[in-house]
Amino acid sequence: MSGMAVLEVECPICGEFLELGDEDRAQLQLGDVIVCDSCNAEMEVTKNEGDDFDLDLLGILTTCPSCSEEFDVTEEMLAEGNIVQCPHCKAYIELEFEE
């Protein structure tokens, strides 16, 4: 078997598929962070053994339109819906996910 196996990981935020080849996975270690190309969601590798591969959502890197500071939007923040508060300037921001 010399074919490259590609693992498709679905982003929990935007549903985009991230493709990880064998080489990518060989370099990934537990605790490594993968960033979604389309929505900047950050996911931590929590399992990488053979066919077992698991990610945990850490957050989505967002730039505040009010103060231009970057911060991570976490799953807890998203529990409230699409409105999050900037930890820097306390502005409320409506998140728009591109379909």
Number of C-alpha atoms within 10 A of each C-alpha: 4 4 6 9 12 14 16 12 16 14 21 15 18 15 13 16 15 17 13 15 13 14 11 11 16 11 8 17 14 13 13 13 18 18 18 22 12 16 19 17 23 24 21 19 20 15 16 15 11 7 8 8 13 14 21 15 18 18 21 20 17 18 15 19 12 13 12 12 13 15 15 17 21 16 14 10 14 14 10 9 10 12 14 19 14 22 14 13 12 12 14 14 16 11 13 9 10 7 8
